[in-house]
Amino acid sequence: MVTAEEILRKYSRRLNSNTNTYSESQENYSSEYLQFKKDMIPEISGYERWAKSLGSILSLKVAEKDRAKIQRYLNVGHVEVTASQALTLAIMAMLSVFFATMLIVVAAYLISGTAQLLFAFLGLIASMFIFYYAYSMPQRLANAWRLKASSEMVPSILYVVVYMKHTSNLEKAIEFASQHLEGPLALDFKKIIYDVETGKYSTVKHSLDNYLETWRDYSPEYLESFHLVESSLYEPLEARRIEILEKSLQIILDGIYEKMLKYSREIRSPLTNVYMLGIILPTLGLALLPLASTLLQGMIQWQHVFVMFNIIIPFFVFYMTSEVLLKRPGGYGESSILELNPDYYKYKSNKPWMKAAVICIPLLLIGLIPFIFQINFLTDALGINNDYTFGELGISFFADTKMFDFKILEGKTVGPFGPLGALLSLFIPLSVALFFSITYSQKTKDLIKSRDKTKSLEEEFTNSLFQLGNRLADGVPAEIVFSKVAESTQGQTTSNFFSLVNENIQQGGMSLERAVFDEKRGAITYYPSALISTSMRILVESVKKGLAVAARSLMSISEYVKNIHKINQRLRDIMAEIISDMKSNMTFLAPLLAGIVVGLSSMITMILNKLQSIQALTGGGAGAGGFSFASIPQLFNVSMMIPPYFTQVAIGIYIVEIIFILTAALVTVDSGKDTLKEKAELARNLKIGISLYLITALVSILALTILASVALGGMAG
């Protein structure tokens, strides 16, 4: 006979074997939820894919404290991977970069016999950075998600409060909010409902309380607001219940304002440090590089300048700005979702990249002309020389000066040191900046116009809502009230919306809901606004409860939207000084200073070249005024200097990188995670910043080079 204990043991083993086949990140989600998530957050699927592939090669045991922290970040960021997979991905990425670097170094040594120690050192630093970047990715994904979601905090409370004012049902209110929120919080609110449907929690309140715990450390005022909403369910008096609901919205508005006020004070010093340490000091240091490189007998080469100013310092600036952004509180920022814009296909299109490439590749080739002239089979085929003096071209002012001025040093060709080479090098940062500026401008211009138009429409609609509510309060039926409001708002954009709804009702014989939301002829299809759509949905729902309820709902929305608009304006006023200062530094002072440094570098090269020529002519004797040139080649060997060409290219690309980093930081500070605004601002800042830099550099190179030539003109005598 089989005992009961043996049966239990047998089936418990089978049950454990079945349940253990699922990873800790897999839950009993419905297919609708998974599809909704796939539609809403496609941008993090890349990290998930790498973590599930590379991260599954090894199974690393993570310390419980670290596992809990990493898993919490992954859960907040809605990333369906485990903490072990995330850590394994970081280690595998680090090892891949490190071993790839070592293989290249060994291969270069076997081929040339020279050990590339600098490249090996850079590979080690890159592998360490890759590890840090991949290891901290869960935290940054969680922060990005919170920034996106927190911009919808106030709308989510608003939708719940407005719904519960006429129907005191938390489950229906959460469902209503999930249907009308556009971004991450819509996904989270759907998850609250799904957790109840799948039996994970017995009530919506329990599911909501569990979800709100993820916001406890980041936004406690959000928890307090929702707890007030929950407490209104137990209030027997209607007036007291409405008062509690209104108080919940006021609490989150006040909390966000106080936190942003504190944040605006805290980031002044870090952003100033970013500007001074990441822009001013490196740019000033560049002015010393020409002399330092020749005094150190070529120990500092142009490759070192590129690594320092185009890799190490931008990473340093990126790290400093990331630390500032991680401390940004939520609840304030742009809440519209880019993927839901009807013109989103223009943003995803690759045509702007192709157009920009057609324009910018010729500019890049112009910048490479000094090196193209050194290709012997091209110059021989065309019957031209590798270089010319200005005198050979008929320009008497710089008669002895070569245009490109390449020199031979220990059997290697170095340069160009000539002024024309420095001028042509300006086309390289110009081509890079224009490539991204044109692309992002083409991608975002229509979407930005659409967003601005929608915002303007919503500002008008706020006042029209109040009129609509007043008419309903007077007892005018909802089907007739639209014609009345259309007449009173004549001349405004919203008047067309009300007229269209009235036309659908009167002439099309549609119901109120179809007149607004019909897929083919509904008025909302011509006015893609979240505020208008939500207001009309609330009108349709609340009018079923009576005209008085509908009137109160619309007037409440109008009042709340006005209050939110006032808070946003006050917050923008607080942040305006910091943002305008950093923007002026990024697009004016930094390019201006960098352009002058490029001119100084060209002038120093011109002076040393001229002195070396004078020394050759005088044979080391004394020139005019008894000045001796004998020691100039020993102290300042022009051939060992960093050519102005490479100095300018390094500075120009550095300016482009700094504009990329600081623009992203300032947009995040001002509007939260807003990809559309970031790209639009980047296109504009690149155009302004690189234009000022190139103009300043061009004027500086010409003016200082001519000044040096004139000053040294009589010394040979």
N, C-alpha and C positions, 0 to 999 in steps of 0.2 A: 504494500500500500504506500502511495506517495503522501507524505505528510504535508500539512498546510505550510510549514516553514520552508520546505523544499520548493513548493510552488511559488511562494513569495520570492525566494532567492532567485529562481529561474527567470521569472518575469521582471524582477527588478534589474537583473543584468541586461536583459533585452531592452528595457526602457532606457537604461543609462547609455547603452551603445547607440540607440537611436538619437537621443538628445545630444550626445557629445559630437555628433557629426556636424553640428552648426557652430560657427564661430561666434565669439562674444558680441560681434557687431550686428549679427543677423537677428531680426525680430519678426514678429508675426504681423508684418505690414500688409495692408490690402493692396491689390493690384492697382487700384485707382490712386492710392497714396504714392506708390512707387513711380507711376507714370507722371503724376503731378510733380514729384521731386525731380524727376529726370528733365522735365520741361523747364523748371524754375532755376535749377542750379547746374547748368551744363559746364560752367567754367572750372569746377573743381574735379571733374571726372578724370582729367589728366593725372592729377596727383593720386587719385584713387587707383587708377590703372597701373601706375608705376609702383605704388605701394603693394598692390596685390600680386604683381609679377616679381619684381626684384625683392620686395619685402617678404616674400614667401620662400625664398631660396634657403634661408636659415631660420631656425626658430630660437630666438634669443630670449633669455629669461630676464625680465625687467624687474628692478626693485619695486616693491609694492607701492612705495610712496611716489616714485616716478611714474609707474604704470597708471596710478589713479589720476595723476595730474595730466599726463598726456591723453589718456582716454577721455577725460573731461573736456579737454580742448577739442578733441575729435568729435565728441558728441555735440558740443555747442556749434561746431562748424559743419555739422551734418555730413561728416565724412565717414563712410562705411568701411573703415579699416580698423585693425586692432593696434594697440600701443606697441606690441612686439613688431608688427609689420612696419610701423612708422620708424622705429629705431633701426631696424634692419636696413630699410631703404637709405637712411642717413649714412650708415657704415658702408654699405655697398657703393654708394655714390662717392664717398671719400676714397675708398680703396681703388675704384675704377679710375678716378682722376690721377691718383698718386702713381699707380702702376703704369698708366698710359704715359705719364711724364717721364718716368724712369726708362721706359722702353725707347722713347724718343731720344733721351740723353745718351743712352748706350748706343743706339744706332748712329747718332751724330758723331760719337767718339770713334766708332769703328770705321766710319766713312772718312772723316776729316782728321781724326787724331787729336781733336780739340775737345776738352771737357767743358760742356755748357753749364757751368756752375750756377750762373744767374738764372737760367731757365729751370734748373732743378730746384733752386730756392723758390722761384715763383710758383712752380708746380706744387711744392709743399704747402705754400701759403694758400694757393687756390683750393687744394684738397681740404685744408682746415676750414676755409670759408664755406665750401660746399657742404661739409658736415654740419657746420653751424646753421647754414641756411635750411638744409633739409630737416635737421633736428628741431628747429624752431618753427617749421612750416605749420604744424598743428596749431600753435599759438597764434600765428598770423592769420591763418584761415578762420580761427574762432573770432579774432578781432575784426576781420573783414566782415564776417557774418553779423557780428553784433553792431557794427557801424551801419550796415544796410538795414538790419532789423530795427535798430533803435530809432531811425528816422521815421518809423511808422508807429512808434509808441503812442503818441498823442492821437493820431487817427484811429488806432485800435480801441483806445479808451472811449473816444468820441462815438464810434459806431455802437459799441456795447451799451454806453449810457443812453444814447438816443433811442435804441431799440427797447431797452428795459424801462424807459420812461412810459411807454404805452403798453408794454407786455413784460411783466416781471418774471421772465423765464431765462435763466442763465444759459442753458443749453442752446436755445434758439438764438440768443444774443451772440454767443461765440460762433455759432454757425453762420449767422448773418455777417459778422465781422470777417470771417475767413473767406466769404464769397466776394467781399468788396475791397479788401486789402489787396495790393498788387504784388508785394514782394515777399521777403522771407517770413514775415509774421503770418502771412496767409498760409504758408506751409506749416508753420508751428501750430496755428489754430486748428487746421485740419487734423494735424496729428493728435491734438487734444481730444477731438471727437472720435477719431479712429481708435485711440487707446481704450475708449469706453466701449465702442462697438465690438472690439476684439476681446473684451473681457479683462484687459489688463488692470483697469480700475472700475470700480462699481458705479461711481457717479462722475459727472462732469466736474464737480467741485474738487474731488480728489485728484483727477487728472490735471486740472488747472493749477492746483496748489503744487503738484509735483513739477510741472513745467516752470512755474514762477520761481522755484528754488534756483534755477540756472541764472536768474537775474539778480539774486540777492546781493552778491558782491559788486556787481556792475551798476545796477540801477535800483536801489532799494525803494525809491519813490514809486517805481512801477508796481512793486509788490503792494505797497501801501494803498495805491489807487484801486487795484483789483480787490484787495481785501475789504475796502469800503463798499465796492460794488457788490461783493458777496454778502456783506452785512445788511445791505438794503433789502435782501430777500426776506429777512426776518422782521422787518419793520411793519407794524400793523397800520400805521397812519400814512395815508397817501402823500400828504404834504411833507412829512418827515422823510419818506422814502425818496421823493424827488430831490430834497435838499441834500441828502447823503450822496446821491448820484452826481449832482452838480459839484459837490465838494471834491469828489474823487478826481474829476477832470482838473480842477483848480490846483490840487496837490501836485500832480505831475507837471503842470505848467510851471509852477513856482520852483519845484525841484530842479527841473532842467535849466531854468534861468540862473539859479544860484550856482549850479555846478559849472555852467559855461562861463559865468562871471569869474569863478575861482580859477578855471582853466586858462582864461585869457591873461590872468596875472602870472600864472606859473610858467607859461611858455615864452614869455618875453626874453628871459635870460638864456634858455636853451637855443632859441632861434638866433639870438645875437651871437652866441658862441659858434653856431653853425656857419654864420656869415663870416665871422672874423677868422676862425680856424680853417674853414673849408674853402674860403674864397679869397679874402684879402691877403693873408699871410702866404699862401702858395703862389699867388700871382706876383706879389712883391719879390718872393724868392726867385722867381723866374728871371728877374732883371739881373741877378748876379750870375746866372748860369754861364753866359758867354765867357766872361773873364775867368770864372772858377774852372771851367772845363779846360782852358788853355794853360792856366797856372798849374793845374794838376796833371799836365802832360797827357791829356786824353783819357784819364781814368773815368770821367763822366762822359758818356756818349749819348747820342740821341735816343737809343733804345731805352736807356735808363729813365730819360725824361718821359717817354711815352708810358712806361710802366708806372712811374710814380704819379703822373698827372692824369692819366687816362684810365688807370685801374685802381691803384691803392687809395688815392685821395677821394675819388668818387665813391668807393666802397665805404670809406670813413664817413663821408657826408651822408650817404644812404643810411648807415647804421645810426648816426646821431638823429636824423629826422625820424627814423622808425621808432626810436625810443620816445620821441615827443608824441608821435601819433598813437602809440599804444596807450597813452594816458588820456586820450581824448574821451570825454564822457559822451554817452549816447543821448538820444531823444531829440536831437536838432540836426537838420540837414535835408537834402533833397530826397523826397520819398517816391518819385515816379520811377518806374522800372523801364530801363532802356529796351529790354527784349519785347515789351508789350507795345512799343510804338509802331504804328502802321508802316513807318518808313525805315524800320530796323534793317531791312534787306540792304539799304544803301550803306549802312554802317558796316555790314558784313561783307560787302562786295570787295573784290580784289582789283577792280578797274582803277581806282585811285592810285594804287601802288604802281600799276603799269604806266599810267600817265605821268606820275612823278618821276619814274625811272627814265622815261623818254626825254624829259627835260633836264634831269640832273646828271645823267651819265656823260653827255658832252661837256658839261661844266667840270666834272671830275677829270676828264681827259685833258682839258685845258690846264688844270692844275698839275698834271703829270708831264707837261711838255718838256721841262728841263731834263727829265730822264729819258723821254722819247728821243730827244736829240742825241743821246749818248748811244743809241742802238745803231751800230755801224752799218749793218746791211740796209737799214732804212735811209740813212743819210747818204750812203754811197749810191743807192738806187735813185735818189732824188737829186744828187749832185750838189749837196750842201755840206757845210762844215758842222762839226759838233758844237761849236760855239763861235760867237762873234764879239768883237768889241763894239762899243757904242760909236766909236769913230768910224768903223767900217760901215755902219748904218747911216752915217751922215750926221750924227749927233756929236757936236764938238765939246759939249760941256763935260761929259764923262768919256772923253776920247780914249783914254787908256784902260778904262774899266770894262771887264768882260760882262756879258749879259748874265751868264749862268755861273761862270768861274768855278769849275771843278778842278781839284788839285790832286796830285799823286802823293800819297803818303805810304811809305814802305811797300810799294808795289800795288797799293789799293787806291781806287778812285774815291775821293771824299768830296762832299759838297752837296748842293750848290751854295756858294758864298756870295754870288752876285745879287745886285738889287732887283733885277728882273725876276730872278728865281723866287725871291721873297714876295714880290707882287703877285706872281702867278700862283703861289701857294695859297693865296686867299681864296681861290676857287674851290679848294678841297673842303674846308668847313662850310663854305657857301653851299656846295652841292649836298652835303650831308644834312644841313639844317633845312634847306629847301625841300629835300626829299620827304622829310617827315612833316614839314609845315603844309606842303601842298596836299599830301595824302590825308592828313587829319582834318584839314579844312574841307576837302571834298567829301569826306565821310560824315562830318558833323553839321555842316552849315544848314541843311534842310531840317535836320532833327532839332537843332537849336531854335530855328525859326518856329517850328511847330510847337516846341515847348513854351517859348515866349508867348506865342499866340494863345496857347491854352491857359497860361497863367493870367494873361490879360483878360481872357474870357471869364475865368473863375473869379477875378476881382469884381467884375461887373455882376456876375451871377449871385454873389453874396448879398448884394443890396436887393436884387430882384427876388431872392428867396424870401426876404422879409415882407416884400409886397405880396408875394404869393400866399404867405402865411396869414397876412392881414385879411386878404380877400376870403380865404377859407374860414377865418374866424367870424366874418360877417354873414356866413351861411350860404355863400355862393358855391354851387356844386363844383366838384373838381373838374368835370368835363367842360364847364363854361368858364372857369376862372382863368384859363390860359389866354383866351381872347381878350379879357379885361387887362391882364398884365402886359400882353403884347402891345396894346394901345398906349398904356402908361409909360412903357419903356421904349417908345418910338425913337429911332436914331441910334440905339445901342445895339451891340452885336447880339446880345442875348434876346433881343426882341425877335430876331429871326428864328431862334429856337422855339420860343413860345408860339409864334405864328405857325410854324411847321407842325407842332403838336396839335394845335387847334384845327389846322387844315386836315390832318389825318382823322381827327374825331368827327368833324362836321361833314367833310366831303367823302372821306374814305370809309365812314361808318365803323371805325375801329374802336375798340375799348381803350381805356386810358393806358393800360399796360402795353397793348400792342402799338398804340400811337407813339409811345416813347421807345420801346425796346424791340419792335419788329425788325427782323434781320435785314429785310429789303428796304422798307420805307420808314422805319423808326427814326425819330429825330436824333436819337443819341448816336446813330452811325455817322452823322455829319459833325458831331461835336464830341470827339474822343477825350473826355475829361472825367477823371475819377470822381471829382467833387459833384459834377452834374449827374453822373450815372448813379452815384450813391444817394444823392438827394432825391432823385426821382424814384429810386427803388424804395426809399423810406416813405415817400409820399404814397406810392402804390400800396405798400403794406399797411401804413397807418390810417389811410382813408377808409379801410375796412372796419376800423374801430370807431369811425365817426369823424366828421369834419373838424371838431374841436381838437381831437387828438392829433390829426394831421397838421393843423395850424400850429399847435405847440411844438411839434417835432421840427417843422421847417424853420420856425422862428428861433428855436434852440440851435439848430445847425448854423444859421446865419450869425447868431451871437457868438457861438464858439469859434467859428472860422475867423471872425473879426478879432477875437482875443488872441488866437494863435498867430494871426498876421502881425498884431502889435508886438507880441513876444519876439517873433522872428526879426522884426525891424530893430528892436532894442538889442538883440543879440548881434545882429550885423553891425550895429553902431559900435558895440563893444570890441568886436574883432577887426573892425575896419582899419584902425591905426596900425595894428601889427601886420595885417595882410598887405596894406598899401606900402609900409616900410620895406617889407621883404620883397615885394614885387618891384619896387623902384631899385632896390639893391641888385636884384637879379637881372633886370632888363636895362638898367642904366649905369649904375656905378661899376659893377663887375665888368661888363663889356668895355666901358670907357677906360678903366684902369688896365685891362688886358691889352687893349689896342695900343696904349701908350708904351707898355712894356715891349710889345713886338717892335715898335719903332725904335726904342732904345737898343734892343738887340741888334737890329739892322745897322744902327749908327755905330755901335761899338765894332762890329765886324768891318764896316767901311773904314773906320779910323785905323784899325790894326792892319788892314789890307794896304791902305795908303802909306802908312809908316813903313811897312815892309818893302813896298815899291820904292820909296824914297831911299831906304837903306841900300837897296840894290843899286840904285843910280849913283849914290854918293860913295859907295864902297865902304860904308861904315864910318865915314868921316863926319864932320860937323856940317849941319845944314845952316840955314839962315838963323842968325842969333847965336851961333855957337853950339847948338843942340846936337848931341852925338846919338846916332842910331845903331851903334855897334851891338848893343845888348838887347835890342828889340826881338830878334828871332829867338834868342834863348829864353826870354821872359814870356813873350806872347807869340807863340807859333799859331798862326791863323789856321793852319791845316788841322790842328788838334782841337779847334773850337767846335762847338755844336753849331752847325749851319743855321742861319736865321730861318731857312725854309722849314726845317723840322721843328724849330722852336715855335714858329707860328702855327703850324699844323697841330702840334700838341696843345697849344693854348686854345685854338679855335674849337677843336673837338672837346676839350675840357669845358669850355663855355656851354657847348650844346648839352653835354652830360649834366652839368649843374642846372641848366634850365629844365631838363627832364625831371630831375630829382626834386627840385624846389617847387616846381609847378604842381606835381603830384601831392607834395606835402601841404601846400597852401590850399589847394582845392579840398583836400580831406579835412583840414582844420576848419574851413569855411562852410562846406556843404556835406561833410561826411563822405561816404564812398559813392562818388558820382563819376562814373567812367566817361559819360558823354561830355560833361563840363570839363573834365580833366583833359580830354583830347582837344576840345575846342580852345581852351586856354593855352594849351601847349602849342598849337598851331600859331596862335597870335603872339605868344611870348617869344617863340623861336624867330618869328619874322622880325619883331622889334629888336630883340637882343642881338641877333646876328647882324642885322643891318647896321646898328650903332657900332658894333665891334669892328666890322669890316671897313666902315667909313673912317673910324678913328685910326685903325691900323694903317689904312692906305695913306691918310694925311700924315701920320707920324712917320711912316717909312720914307715918304717923299721929302717931307720937310727936314727931318733930322739927317737924312742921308745927304741932301743938298747942303745943309748947314755944315756938316762935317767935311764935305769936299771943299767948300769955300774956305773954311778955317785952315785946312791943311794945304791949300793950293799954293801958297808962297813959300812953304818950308823947304822945298827941294832946292830953292835958290840959295 
